[in-house]
Amino acid sequence: MKAKSVVPRERVERDVDEANDQYLSDNAPGAALGFIAALEEGYRHIGRYPGTGSSCFAGELSLPGLRFRRLENYPHLIFTASGANTSMCGACFTACATFLRGCTIPI
């Protein structure tokens, strides 16, 4: 099966820039590079397996098909919704315990 294209929305790009800028302002260039590498791996995974990830907010927000996955080793989430040929990344949020309470995040 051919991987889908992953298309980050403009808001995602801003979220990623803000998170990366924060790592750089904290004088953590290794963390900034690792963050981008984890994000790229997350995008690759979403492209290969678009139906994976937690759907715990899909019903609550009335957005069927909404899924999210956590970036490995980073406190950020990628929200996605898949179409026929692409997966749209809607946001890259910083994860917090309150936000994730009650959700199952696949590893």
Phi and psi in degrees as a GROMACS rama.xvg file:
@    title "Ramachandran Plot"
@    xaxis  label "Phi"
@    yaxis  label "Psi"
@TYPE xy
-78.9595  138.187  LYS-2
-68.5916  145.58  ALA-3
-78.4607  155.943  LYS-4
-76.6267  140.348  SER-5
-106.214  121.766  VAL-6
-116.4  100.93  VAL-7
-69.3704  135.086  PRO-8
-75.1152  166.311  ARG-9
-57.4777  -39.8229  GLU-10
-62.4595  -37.1221  ARG-11
-61.5445  -45.7727  VAL-12
-60.4329  -38.6393  GLU-13
-66.619  -44.2172  ARG-14
-59.3848  -43.5621  ASP-15
-64.2278  -44.9454  VAL-16
-60.5415  -43.1889  ASP-17
-63.7126  -44.5427  GLU-18
-64.4476  -44.6911  ALA-19
-64.0878  -41.809  ASN-20
-60.7328  -37.3687  ASP-21
-64.7068  -44.3654  GLN-22
-60.713  -41.0408  TYR-23
-68.369  -39.4412  LEU-24
-69.7215  -22.675  SER-25
-83.4255  9.41299  ASP-26
57.53  45.9397  ASN-27
-127.536  66.7288  ALA-28
-62.0537  -30.8286  PRO-29
-65.2429  -39.3664  GLY-30
-66.6915  -38.0137  ALA-31
-63.3818  -44.4393  ALA-32
-65.9617  -40.3959  LEU-33
-64.6478  -37.2371  GLY-34
-61.4845  -46.6669  PHE-35
-64.3245  -41.4556  ILE-36
-62.8645  -42.1122  ALA-37
-65.7229  -38.6998  ALA-38
-63.9139  -45.6963  LEU-39
-62.1802  -39.9485  GLU-40
-65.7146  -38.5983  GLU-41
-61.038  -42.8595  GLY-42
-63.2473  -42.3857  TYR-43
-61.146  -43.0794  ARG-44
-62.4975  -44.5829  HIS-45
-62.0368  -40.4893  ILE-46
-63.8991  -39.9835  GLY-47
-77.7703  -36.818  ARG-48
-131.02  69.6125  TYR-49
-64.3733  -21.1955  PRO-50
-89.0785  3.19044  GLY-51
-92.0773  166.703  THR-52
110.835  167.072  GLY-53
-78.6297  138.79  SER-54
-110.361  20.7578  SER-55
-63.2329  -19.8686  CYS-56
-100.333  -6.35031  PHE-57
-58.6849  -49.8264  ALA-58
-70.4008  -42.0193  GLY-59
-61.693  -34.5256  GLU-60
-99.1652  2.95259  LEU-61
54.6047  44.143  SER-62
-125.834  81.4138  LEU-63
-57.848  139.281  PRO-64
89.9075  -7.98893  GLY-65
-69.7465  130.656  LEU-66
-138.134  159.598  ARG-67
-142.757  157.198  PHE-68
-138.973  151.669  ARG-69
-90.3806  140.269  ARG-70
-72.9313  133.74  LEU-71
-64.6845  128.566  GLU-72
70.3681  9.73296  ASN-73
-135.458  148.07  TYR-74
-86.7332  52.7421  PRO-75
-131.614  151.109  HIS-76
-119.72  145.781  LEU-77
-112.159  120.358  ILE-78
-95.2864  137.069  PHE-79
-137.173  157.71  THR-80
-140.972  131.008  ALA-81
-100.526  140.412  SER-82
-110.238  -165.189  GLY-83
-62.017  -43.9827  ALA-84
-121.782  -7.25667  ASN-85
-136.77  160.38  THR-86
-115.617  123.706  SER-87
-93.1175  126.342  MET-88
-90.7805  119.106  CYS-89
-90.3873  -29.3351  GLY-90
-167.079  155.179  ALA-91
-124.916  95.542  CYS-92
-98.4796  151.895  PHE-93
-74.7865  127.902  THR-94
-80.4595  146.021  ALA-95
-140.659  157.295  CYS-96
-60.0872  -39.9809  ALA-97
-63.2746  -42.4753  THR-98
-63.5918  -36.9288  PHE-99
-92.5877  -3.80687  LEU-100
-54.2569  127.172  ARG-101
86.7167  -1.75007  GLY-102
-100.308  146.95  CYS-103
-103.16  120.638  THR-104
-105.812  116.027  ILE-105
-65.0787  146.013  PRO-106
